[in-house]
Amino acid sequence: MTNAINAFSNTEGYRYIAEKGLTAKLVENLSKQKSEPEWMLSTRLAALKEYENKPVPMWGADLSQIEWENIRYYLRPVDRPYKSWEEVPDEVRRVFDAIGVPEAEKEHLAGVSGQYDSEKIYGSLRKSLGQKGVVFLSMDEGLKEYPQIVKKYFGTVVPIGDNKLAALNAAVWSGGSFVYVPKGVKVGLPLQAYFRINAENAGQFERTLIVVEEGASVHYVEGCSAPSYNSASLHAAVVEVVVKAGASCRYTTIQNWYKNVYNLVTKRAVVESEGKMEWVDCNLGSRVTMKYPSCILK
């Protein structure tokens, strides 16, 4: 991604911009705006306590310059995700044009999803995959449409108290991808997501849950970017992948941040017998990248 891409930024017309800092009131308001079930609000508040009680990681890079209370933990650019490219506002289309979302559509990828700051703004899925039971939604949509699956797996691969950044994500997560592949279904083309931090002094806390049932397979690809600002932004994602017996998942991430982005993420997979999990990870440009990746064999 070029410097021209990183230069795009605009928060005019945002539907909601949270005050800076993290409080229980903000968490409650975020959950209320999303009309979440009570159990998710309880999970968020429990995670907030974990976050407050855990120290900032001392291993690896120096995080002392992060101004935690100067970050906006939730921004909503749109009221609802758009289903067609023509519906997306011009100022947002310019950004996603630059990073190739329309081209991805033209290449007939299995699915495409775009997230702008805290919320999904655009998404599509080929009808043929939907007819096979493949689900590719934002995590917010997944919670609404498949609450039992989300409740079953949320926080089971990466517990809310795993580390301070995972707890932060569990408290204020917004957006991310929910992927479900039924037993025996092979997704031949990649599901592709784009995440964009657009606002200054903002955090992006997408949460991704991928469940690949027995004998199924999928390739998930994500791209990330951010504009060039003078002050730091924070990216603290959590990815949970469940690979059932004999299933296969490849997770590819290509992240081209700017030098003022702290990229602090936790990614983990649980892999059952004869299952296969592949991680392909490329990170460019960020000020700091710290990850807690791993696989658990069952």
N, C-alpha and C positions, 0 to 999 in steps of 0.2 A: 504494500500500500504506500502511496506516495505522500510527500509533504502536503500536496494539494488536498488530498483526502483528509489528512489530519487537521487541515485548516478549517474545515466545515464545522460550525457550531452555532446553535441558535436555540434559545429557550423561550422565545416569544410564543405566546399562545398555549403554553403549558396549562393543563387543567388543574394541576396541584403541585406546589413546591413546598415541601416540608421545611420547617424551621431547622436551623442547624442544631446538632447534638442529638443524643439518644436517650430517650426516657420511656417509662412504661406507658405514658399517655400517648406518645407517638406510635408505639407498637399496637396499642389498642385501637387507635384511629386508623392505622394502616389496615388492620384486620377487619375493622368495621366497613371501611370503604370497599373492601373486596368481598364483603358478605360471606365471610368464612364460617365454617362450623365451629362450635364452641371448643372442640378438642384441639383445633389448630391454634386458636387464640391461647389456650392453656399451654400448648407446646411452645409457642413463641415467648410467653412470659417466663416459663421455666428456663428457656434458653437465655433470656436476658439476664437472669440471676446467675447462670453459669458464666456468662460473659463478664459480668461485673466482678465475679469472685476469682477469675483466672488471671494470671499475670500475662503481660505482653511477652511473646516468645523472645528469649535471649539468645537462642542459637541462630547461626546464619547471619543475615544482614542486619544492620542497625535500623530499627524502626522508631527510634526516639524522635524523629522529626515529623512523624505523623501527628497532625493536630486533630485528634479524635472528636473533640467537641466543636470543630469548625467544619465538619462534614454534614452534608444533607443526605440523610439515609433513605429518603424516598422521594421520587419525582414521577409524576404521571403526565406524559406528554399527550395522551389521547384518552378518550372515554372508553373506547373499545377497539380491538384489533380490526384492521381492514382485511376483507377477504379477497379483494382484487387490487392489482397494482395501480389501476386508474384512480382508485379512491384515496390513495396515500397523498398527503399534502405535498406541494411542490418542494418546500424547503427540506422535507425529509427524503423525498425521492432523489434529490440531488446527492445526498450523502450515500444512499444505497445504490444509486446509479454508479457512483465512483468506486464502490467496492464490489460491484458486479452482480447484484441481486437479479436484475432483469436478465442478464446473460445466463445466470444459473437456471432461470426458468426456461430460456430458449434451448438450453442443453438437455431439457427434459429430465432434470433430476427428480428423484422420487418425491421429495418434499422440500420446501423452503420456508424458513421462518426468520423474521427480523425483530430484534429487540432494541429499543431506543431508551437509554437510561434504565428506569425501573420496570418498564412495561413492554410487552410484545406489541408491535405496531403493525405487523404484516405477516400473513402466513397462508400457505397453500399445501395441499397434498393430492397426489394423483389419485383419481377415483378408483383405479384398478387396485391400488393398495388398500384403500378404505374398504373395498368390497371383501378383501381377504381378512379384515379385522385388524389391520395395522393402525395404530393410533400415533399421531404425531401432533401434539398440541403444546401450547405454553403450559408451564407448571400450574399456573392459576386456573386455566381451562381444565387441566387434568383433575385438579382438586374438585372442581364443580361437577364435571361429567363422569368421573370415575373415582368417587371419594373412597370407596372400599379398598381399591388397589393402592391408592396413595397412602391411606391410613395403615395398610398392612406393611408397607415397605419404608415409609418416611422415617429417617433416623435409625434404621436398622443396620445399614452399612456404615454410615458415619454418624455415630451417636451425637446428640446435641452438645454433650460435654466433652467431646473428643479433644478439642483444643480451643483456645480463645476465639480464633477466627471462624471456626466451624460453629461455635455458639453464637457469634455475631450474625452469621448468615441465617441460622435457624430462627433468630429473633426477628430479622427484618427482610427475609428473602422476598423477592418479587421477580416474576418472570422466570426465565429458564425454560428447559424443554422437558416434556413428559412423553416418553416413547414406550409403547407396549407392542410387542410382536408375539402373536399367538403361536401355539405349538406347531412346529413343522413348517412355518412360513419362512421362505427365503426372500429377503428384500434385496433385489439385485442391484439397485442403484442407491447412492447415498442419500440419507436425510441430512439436510444442510441448514445450519442456523448461523445467524450473524448477531453479534452483541456490540453495541455502541455506547460508550460513555460520552455524552454530549455536553454536559454541564460542568462548570468549574466548581471545585470544592465539593464534588459529589461522589457518592459511593454506588457501586453496582454490585448487587448481591443475588445474582440469579441462582436458581436451584434446579439441578437436572436429575431426573430419575429415569433410568432406562431398565426395563424388564424384558428379557429375552427368554421366552418359554422354551421348554424342552425341544431340542432338535431344530430350533429356528436360528436365523442369522440376520445381522444388520450391520451396516456401516454408518456411523454418525460422524458428521464433520461440522466443526464450528470455527468461525472466524471472529476475531475481536479487534476493535480499534478505538482510538480516542484522539481528540484534537489537542493541539499544543497550547497549553495554558501556563501561566507563570506559577500557579500554586498547584499543590499535589492533589491527585484523586486516588480513590481506593477501589480496587476490584477484589472482592472476597467471595468467591463462588464455592459451592459444594456440588460435587457430582457423585451420585450413587448408582452403581450398575449391578444388576442381578442377572447372572448368566446361569440358566438352569442346565440340567444334565444334557450333554451332547450339543448344547447350543454354542453359538459363536457371536462375538461382538468385537468390532474394531472401533476405537474412539480416536479420531484425529482432531487435533486442535492447532490452529495457526493464529497466533496472537501478535499483532503489530501495534503495540501501545506507543505512547510518547514517553519521553524520559522522566516525566513527572508523575507517572502512574505506579503505585505500589500494587503489585499483582500477588495476592496472598490467597491461595486456594487449597482445598482439600478434595482429592479425587480418590475413590476407592471402589473396588469391585469384589463381589462375592461370586466365586465360580464353583459350580457343582461338578460332579464326576464327569470326566471326558468333555467338559466344556472348554472353551477357548476365549481368552481375553487378550486383545492387543491394544497397546497405547502408542500413539504416534503424536509427539508433542514438540511444537516449535514456538519459541517465545522470542520476540524481537522488541527492542526499544524501551522496555519498561525500566524504571529506576531500580526497582527491586522485584525479583521473582522468587517466591518461597512456596514450595508445594509439599503436601503430605500425601503422596501417591502410594498406593499399595494394592495388592490383590490378596484375598483370603480364599484359600481352597477348602471346599467342604466335601 
